[in-house]
Amino acid sequence: MFAARVRTLARFAALLLVLLVAVGLGSELRVRVRLSDGLVTEEVLEADSDRDSISLEFKQGDGTLITFVADFKQEVKIFRALILGELERGQNQYQALCFVSRLNRNEIIPSESMARLRQKNPQAIRVAEERRGLEQMAMTAAVNLSRAWQLSSHVRNVCSEAHEAIYTREADVKYWLEKGVDVSVFEALPQTTEVSSFQACHSTKDLWQPCLCTYSLRLEWYPCLLKYCRSRDAGGKGSTYKCGIKSCSKGYHFTYYVPQKQLCLWDEET
Ligand SMILES: *[C@@H]1O[C@H](CO)[C@@H](O)[C@H](O)[C@H]1NC(C)=O
């Protein structure tokens, strides 16, 4: 019993992050995170309590900048990848991809909790406590950038470089339409529900042919849950309080239509 308590105490003492009681407004946290390929990157987590949103950004080993925004107000999440182009293959310096989807409850901690996170040891290299699987995301519809404010005020900023490459899922479109979002926000893509209608880009030879592209990314470290601890007052009355966070890692695998294979050059047969 006593040993167990000591162990529990030790575990709390070892918590990487502490929730401060002090109120912090918009705040930024920089954490060192180990990526799947072993490289260490600096991840910047920002919470905006007023706009009720969180953003998370880091650079992958290949130079790709990954940005994730959780908009709690509109219950929307946005993934952006800024992929370094291969200049010698005639590509732009950057290729931007944006994926917009519904934010579910409890995917990530609330923005006001995020704003209060501080770390005890900024030099520590973080590895998520829970490694979640790869979620398959079939992005079968496009979003019109200039109308996307109807979904979330963040899309315009985050996705401005991705004009022709803002994608979402059929089920999300259906949900948003039911909520009253105007149909003109969405653009139909060539029929992609039938797998047979377009080939995967990695098996398409012609650079000018349309095909189904895939892109995977992983949010390697983010606070996914609040931890609660128990305290007992002098009278032996118990209560719980927030005493830290649990960290998660989660992968996403996006499949989407591109009008030309050359917009999907990373998706090559190896
Ligand atoms: C997107 O919306 C803008 C402004 O509402 C419109 O002018 C434009 O034609 C739309 N783009 C497409 C591809 O439909």
The ligand as an ORCA input file, in Angstrom:
! r2SCAN-3c Opt
* xyz 0 1
  C     -14.758     30.160    -55.100
  O     -15.506     31.243    -54.601
  C     -15.216     32.464    -55.253
  C     -15.852     33.616    -54.480
  O     -17.040     33.280    -53.892
  C     -15.670     32.358    -56.675
  O     -15.445     33.579    -57.363
  C     -14.888     31.243    -57.354
  O     -15.346     31.037    -58.670
  C     -15.032     29.943    -56.564
  N     -14.093     28.978    -57.122
  C     -14.492     27.869    -57.727
  C     -13.417     27.038    -58.293
  O     -15.643     27.548    -57.797
*
